[in-house]
Amino acid sequence: MTLAAEIAAADAPEPSGPRPWDLDAIRRDFPILNQQVNGAPLAYLDNAATAQKPTAVIESIADFYRHDNANVHRAVHALAERATLAYEGARERVRGWINARSVSEVVFLRGTTEAINLIAHGLGQGWSAGDRVVLTQMEHHANIVPWQLLRERAGIDIAVLPINDAGELDLAGLPRLLAPPTRLLALTHVSNVLGTVNPIADIVHIAHEHGVPVLVDGAQAMAHQRVDVQALDCDFYCFSGHKMFGPTGIGVLYGRQAHLAALPPWQGGGEMIRRVTFERVRFADPPQRFEAGTQDFAGAVGLAAAIDYLDNLDQGALARHEQSLLRYAVERLDAVPGLRLIGRAAHRAPVLSFLVDGVHAHDMGTLLDRKGVAVRTGHHCAMPLMDFYGVPATTRASLAFYNTRDEIDRLADAIDYARGVLA
Ligand SMILES: Cc1ncc(COP(=O)(O)O)c(C=O)c1O
C-alpha cells in the first residue's frame, strides 16, 4: 500500500453498523443505574412506566439549551434557524426510524395519551350515535377513557375483543366485531401488564378486509423492537418518547397522510394556521395543523438522540438479551412458592406481573424497594384487565435491554424476603 493509500485508509470513516453487544458498557451509558438505593445497588425494573435515559440523550438536550435554543418556525435569526433545523431534523429522524412515507405523517405531541385523545376527538367529529369503536380487554386507560368521553359526547358504542387466560387476543371473534357500524379498531401493540405482543400486521389485515382502519398504541413496543408502520400497514401509530429512553413531554402520532388530512384540528393557536382574520381561519396542513403553540422542540431533539442511541445498538442482540432475561425471570419467579404470574402469551416482551399469596402488591413494592429493587404495583392503568383476572392489583417487573440476570436474582431474593416478612 502506498503512503497516500495508507493515509486515505486511516482517514476513512469508521465502518458503520451496530456496536458490539457489551452489557457493562451499555449500563455505563445510563448514569442513573449506577447508584445505591436503601443501601443496595439500584435494580431498576420499572421500565414500562418510564425508561432511563442514556448520557447521549441528557447531553443532547443540555447542548440544545446551551447553544441553539430559540422558538421554532417563527424567526429568521441564526438561533431560530438552528432550532428549527434541529426540530425538523428530529421529525425526519422519527420518520426514518418508523419508516413513515413522509414527514407530514409525523406529528409531535406530548405522548401516547395525547395522540389517542387527538384521534378520538378528530374522528369523533364525523361519527354519529351508534357508530362503534373496537378495543381489547388488555388496553391501558389511555386507550379506553378517550373513547368513553366520545361515547358521552356522541353516543358511540364501544365493543371489546376478549382475551384468553394466557393473555392473548381471541382473534376468532374479531371479524364479527368489525362488521358495520364499526368505524375503528384501536388496540395496543404490547400490553403494559402482560407483555403480550399482539400480531398487529395480521390484525390490520383482517380489519382492512372489513374496511376498518386501525389505531395502534405503541407506547410499550418502541423500547423493545423496531417498528415499521408500512410493514404493519396500520392507519395510526402512537408512542411516547419517555418509554423509549427519550425525554418526557414528547411523543409521536403517526397517521397516514390521507387520514391526517381529513382530521380537524385538535387545539387552536399559533403555528397551526395558514391565515387568520376575525371572520375566518384557514388551517395549516398536517403535521403543523396538530401542533398548536410552542411545541417541546428540545424534547424532540432528545427523542432524536434516543433514536440515534437505539440505532447504534445491535437489534438482534438486544432482542436475544431481552428474551433470555424474560425466560430466566419466568424460571426464577415460577420457583417462588405461592407466586402467580399473570400473562403467559407465546410472544411477549419482558414484562412480568405477579401476585404472591398473602402479600398485598403494595406491601410487596415497599419491601422490594427496601432491597433497592424498583417495581410498579397497582392496577397499571388497566383496571378492566385486572377485572378479567379477578385481581385488584399486581406487582410488575418490567425489563429493558440494560437489565441483568443479577438484577433478576435480586428481584427473586427480595420477593423471598418480602414473603418472609409478610406471608
Ligand atoms: C400501553 C400504554 N398505552 C398508553 C400509555 C400512556 O402513555 P403516556 O402516559 O406516555 O401518554 C401507557 C403508559 O404506561 C401504556 O403503557
The ligand as an SDF file (V2000), in Angstrom:
LIG
                    3D

 16 16  0  0  0  0  0  0  0  0999 V2000
  -49.8950    0.5890   26.6880 C   0  0  0  0  0  0  0  0  0  0  0  0
  -49.8430    2.0210   27.1220 C   0  0  0  0  0  0  0  0  0  0  0  0
  -50.5470    2.9250   26.4430 N   0  0  0  0  0  0  0  0  0  0  0  0
  -50.5260    4.2330   26.7490 C   0  0  0  0  0  0  0  0  0  0  0  0
  -49.7800    4.6870   27.8040 C   0  0  0  0  0  0  0  0  0  0  0  0
  -49.7820    6.1580   28.1170 C   0  0  0  0  0  0  0  0  0  0  0  0
  -48.5230    6.6750   27.8450 O   0  0  0  0  0  0  0  0  0  0  0  0
  -48.2150    8.1980   28.2530 P   0  0  0  0  0  0  0  0  0  0  0  0
  -48.5380    8.3040   29.7190 O   0  0  0  0  0  0  0  0  0  0  0  0
  -46.7630    8.3460   27.9660 O   0  0  0  0  0  0  0  0  0  0  0  0
  -49.0700    9.0620   27.4250 O   0  0  0  0  0  0  0  0  0  0  0  0
  -49.0430    3.7800   28.5630 C   0  0  0  0  0  0  0  0  0  0  0  0
  -48.2820    4.2300   29.7350 C   0  0  0  0  0  0  0  0  0  0  0  0
  -47.9270    3.4780   30.5930 O   0  0  0  0  0  0  0  0  0  0  0  0
  -49.0680    2.4260   28.2020 C   0  0  0  0  0  0  0  0  0  0  0  0
  -48.3720    1.5150   28.8850 O   0  0  0  0  0  0  0  0  0  0  0  0
  1  2  1  0
  2  3  1  0
  2 15  2  0
  3  4  2  0
  4  5  1  0
  5  6  1  0
  5 12  2  0
  6  7  1  0
  7  8  1  0
  8  9  2  0
  8 10  1  0
  8 11  1  0
 12 13  1  0
 12 15  1  0
 13 14  2  0
 15 16  1  0
M  END
$$$$
